[in-house]
Amino acid sequence: MSDTITDAPTPVDQSDAPTAVERIDAAIARIESAIAARAEAGDALAKRHAALKARMAEAVAALDDVITRGSPN
């Protein structure tokens, strides 16, 4: 019996595997993309809120006019 190992595992070719730095860079890119998407969604919500607020102000003003015209002074 020989003391040499004949079935030694061969090293895995990691030339195509991303390095830790590359994985971190990819994660940072995903986080930045998610932040940008959330900011865009927030901007869209703020615009919708402003439009709704303006329409509500118009509706309340119209109701005030109706109430003012209908009330005897």
LINUR-V884314 format. One record per backbone hydrogen bond with DSSP energy under -1.0 kcal/mol. CO is the residue of the C=O (numbers start at 0). NH is the residue of the N-H. E is the energy in kcal/mol with one decimal. If there is no record, write none. Layout:
BEGIN
co->CO nh->NH e->E
co->CO nh->NH e->E
END
This chain:
BEGIN
co->18 nh->22 e->-2.4
co->19 nh->23 e->-2.4
co->20 nh->24 e->-2.6
co->21 nh->25 e->-2.3
co->22 nh->26 e->-2.3
co->23 nh->27 e->-2.6
co->24 nh->28 e->-2.3
co->25 nh->29 e->-2.2
co->26 nh->30 e->-2.5
co->27 nh->31 e->-2.7
co->28 nh->32 e->-2.2
co->29 nh->33 e->-2.3
co->30 nh->34 e->-2.4
co->31 nh->35 e->-2.3
co->32 nh->36 e->-2.3
co->33 nh->37 e->-2.4
co->34 nh->38 e->-2.4
co->35 nh->39 e->-2.4
co->36 nh->40 e->-2.2
co->37 nh->41 e->-2.4
co->38 nh->42 e->-2.4
co->39 nh->43 e->-2.3
co->40 nh->44 e->-2.3
co->41 nh->45 e->-2.4
co->42 nh->46 e->-2.2
co->43 nh->47 e->-2.3
co->44 nh->48 e->-2.6
co->45 nh->49 e->-2.3
co->46 nh->50 e->-2.3
co->47 nh->51 e->-2.5
co->48 nh->52 e->-2.8
co->49 nh->53 e->-2.2
co->50 nh->54 e->-2.2
co->51 nh->55 e->-2.6
co->52 nh->56 e->-2.1
co->53 nh->57 e->-2.1
co->54 nh->58 e->-2.5
co->55 nh->59 e->-2.7
co->56 nh->60 e->-2.2
co->57 nh->61 e->-2.4
co->58 nh->62 e->-2.3
co->59 nh->63 e->-2.4
co->60 nh->64 e->-2.2
co->61 nh->65 e->-2.2
co->62 nh->66 e->-2.7
co->63 nh->67 e->-2.8
co->64 nh->68 e->-2.6
co->65 nh->69 e->-1.8
co->66 nh->70 e->-1.2
END
